[in-house]
Amino acid sequence: MTDNHAHVAGLLLAAGGGRRLGGHPKALLEHRGRPLVEHAAGVLRAAGCDRVHVVLGARADAVRKEAVLPGCVLVDNPEWEEGMGSSLRAGLASLRDTDARAVLVSLVDQPGIGSEAAARLLAACRSPATLAAASYAGRRGHPVLLGRDHWAGIAATATGDRGARAYLRTHEDAITLVECADVARPYDIDTVADLARLEQRPG
């Protein structure tokens, strides 16, 4: 790990209840024979995140029981039904007393984004003032890298399902875009039709 992105934490938002999936939490969807949250946390570790915090909400007890998440800090978000913004706030709060200079935020329902894309974002970290986002053919997406200097402002504006979107919109000129279309596919697992994108273990 280079000095540029030493002490960058990973933050996985995995609290959603899967409303459009019949109420099945996305963290517990099966991917490659294991809960999807395991894969998503593994991506952040493989990319080189110094630590990984995982925000849980819907059926958090079941996730803790079924998923193997070694070395991860599990963060409960009792307000998960309010949307992604509450999970982002909970995750940032959990990192407040660490030495992380930035955090790489990813979503549990994007299995097409792997460690290579995440590592590119980590490499974009220059200081606690850094803002960076993956780009797909010029369109901003996830994951996003949020320097520590921005955490308070992001937490203050993260409401509903907006996450960091409002803050990033007002700081557009400061965002470094990191092209990842050649190594990742930024689709979401949102509906029953999307479940076909998950890789089921044969047999």
Buried (B, 14 or more C-beta within 10 A) or exposed (E): EEEBBBBBBBBBBBBBBBEBBEEBBBBBBEBEEBBBBBBBBBBBBEBBBBBBBBBBBBBBEBBEEBBEBEEBBBBBBEBBEBBBBBBBBBBBEBBEEBEBBBBBBBBBBBBEBBBBBBBBBBBBBBEBEBBBBBBBEEEBBBBBBBBBBBBEBBBEBBBEEBBBBBBBEEBEEEBBBBEBBEBBBBEBBBEEEBBEBBEEEEE
